[in-house]
Amino acid sequence: MIRLANVSHDYGGRGLLKNIDLHIAPGAFHFLTGPSGAGKSTLLKLCYGELRPNDGDVELFGQPLSALSRDALADTRRRIGVIHQDCQFLDHLSLAENVALPFVATGRQVPEADLRELLAWVGLAGQADSLPPTLSGGERQRAALARAVIMSPEVVLADEPTGNVDPEMSQRLLSLLVELNRMGTAVMIATHDLPLIRSAKTMVSARVLRIVDQGLQSAGSDL
């Protein structure tokens, strides 16, 4: 579904990623790890077309990124759910309204029954009318997950989704992502949380990739 071939990317005048090859297949579960500043967030952005590579090719669902118009890219990105590291919301809208924004942005009617079911799935049915500033870190992360999957994407890309929550909430978020994967959604999580990766490998068949010296390596059992 998402393929990077010999991709390189510079940031701020310095080489960040070089000769990256990656294939996210249907139903796959990947972890992406590496030290802070190694390029994990940048690689995710390349995977959903937020950034374009300096060299190499990115292919989204069989279409070269370089050939996609702005409108075509927007349509393609609806097939990819993204959980951003900063987890931003519109503070004047309720949690439910924030989660439903992908539908609003595309001019489609919000499926209220599906929205309620989704909020219940992430354990936020009781906070549907709450405003974002009143939510805890864990509630915000679960709301971000709900917003990322409300349009039933084929791939979910998560950037440090457990970075600002305690270990118990990390496990809860991981369980939701594993459940999503078992329903057929491909998942890729960028994280430096090695205990989370070790825990996940007892729950799901996951491939662990590590950014080392600008390149991408399989971590194998070396965790």
Phi, psi and omega in degrees: 000312176239128183223131173246130181234115177053043185275134174232148180213135178257150177221123179061031178084002179237149178293131181246313179232141184219128174055049182275128172243129183207138174228119174259106184270162177305132177076005181286158175228115181239145165250142176239118183231176184147164183294161176303133181086002182286338179119018181298311180297321179298319180296319177298317180296326174295327183288336178243015171081009175292326174240152175248142185288153172288326177217158178091184186233139173243132180236126179246113178053045175084359181246130176297132178302323183295340183263355184274130172288172179300316180293320179294322177295319178299318177297318181295320183290345174291345178271000181235122175266134183237129173253109184279153181296323184277343169055057185273146178226165172271112190293339181272355177256151178292166177303313181299319180293323177295317180297326183277358185304323178302326176290315181299318183296334180260007177072022181256152180288136180286124177283096189301319181296317179294322179297315179297319180295321180293316178297323177294323181297322180269007176076030183237020181301323181284349181252014186305324183264002182285150176272147184309321181297342181269357185271149174284170178300318179294322178294321178295320180293320178291325175295322178296321177296315180300316180296324182291332186250003186297333180262021176053059180291160178273340180223140172240126177248121185240125182257104180049054185293343181247016186293335185239025181231164182282168184303323180296316179291327176302315179294323179295315178296318178300316180300321178295318180292323176295318178299318178299317179296322179294338176274002173111358181275131174287142184227137172225123183244121172270124184202154170252009184275088183295321175301325177296318179296316179299320179296318182297325184290348173273351185248332188209153176281103186241141174263132181252123180245143182231134174276120181225125177051045176076354181252176182243125182234151172281127184283336182058225180266005184277071181228000000 
